[in-house]
Amino acid sequence: MFAVSSVSGGVAAVAAYYGGLPAIPPGITAAYFGLMAARISANNAYNTGVYVGITWAFVFDIEPQ
């Protein structure tokens, strides 16, 4: 949680200084990895681990073990 909020703060600082265009790629990256972290936490309910499959197009599939 703290890493995502610090990245969001950095994105906001870049957007405020340089404008919105340079802040788009890190914002998309933060959203992608934030979603992945939430899915991993949801699928690891019993602390048994998860299997994460990621394709070349960054489409991920998370399954509990």
N, C-alpha and C positions, 0 to 999 in steps of 0.2 A: 504494500500500500504506500509506504513512504517513498519508494523509488518512483512510482507513477506520479505522485503529487510533485516531486522535485522536478521531474521531466516536464510536467505541465507548467510549472513555474518558469522553467527555462524557455519553453515555447512561448509563453506569454511575454517574457522579457525580450526575446528576439522579435516577436511581432510588434511590440511597442517601439522598438528602436529602428528596425529595418522595414517595417511594414508587414503585411500578412503573407506575402508570397514566400519568403524564406522560411516561414514557420510551418508551412503545410507538410513537408516531408517528415520532420520530427513529430508532428502532431499525429500523423497517420501511423507512424511507427509506434508511438506510445499507446495509441488506441488498440492496435493489433496485439501488442504484447500484454496489455492490460486485459483484453478479452481472453487471450490464451491462459494467463494466470488465473482468471476467474473460472475458466473451464477445468483447469487442472485441479483447483481446490474443490470444485463441485464433484469431480469424478474420484477424488481421493478421500471419500467420506470415512472409510474405515482404516485409513493409513496403511493400506496394503500396496500402494504404488500405482502408477499409471503407465500405459503404453502410449507414446506420442508418435504419430506418423505424420511427417511433413513432406509434401510433394515439392517439386521444383518451382511450382507457382505459389508457394507459401500457403497452400490450403492444408489445414491440419485436421487430424482426427485423433481424439483422445478417448481412450478406453480404459476402464479400471482393470487391474490384474485379477 
